[in-house]
Amino acid sequence: MVREIMRDEAFLSQKAEPATLEDLPVAQDLLDTLAAHNGCVGMAANMIGVYKRIIVFDNEGKYTVMFNPEIIRKSGPYEAKEGCLSLTGTRKAKRWQSIKVQYQNEQFQTRFKTFTGWTAQIIQHEIDHCEGILI
């Protein structure tokens, strides 16, 4: 189901709780909402009003879901300028060229994957949302 985008900065500034199997429908709502916002490349659950560590993002043309993502390694710092559906305008953010992420897939199996470039930047933005960090 396509959900309304949360714009309340006080809400968005709160840290998300760990996701569980019961949160699978939230992931589907995130995917539906992302698909409905042409040009948007990623979303976190708090952007649709749910305090859970779930992100979805465009992974080189294919939508990917991560439950409970954590960056466990990073390298190559740089400054980016980003926009967000939940916020107006663009803002500066410190990002990393390469990140290794530990997360759970839709079966809640733990996975590890390294991402670089644009995809890494998207994931970092969405994980910031899970941490209550606004760009």
Secondary structure as UniProt FT lines:
FT   HELIX           9..12
FT   HELIX           21..23
FT   HELIX           24..36
FT   TURN            38..39
FT   STRAND          42..44
FT   HELIX           45..48
FT   STRAND          54..59
FT   TURN            60..61
FT   STRAND          62..84
FT   TURN            85..86
FT   STRAND          87..104
FT   TURN            106..107
FT   STRAND          110..116
FT   HELIX           117..130
FT   TURN            131..132
//
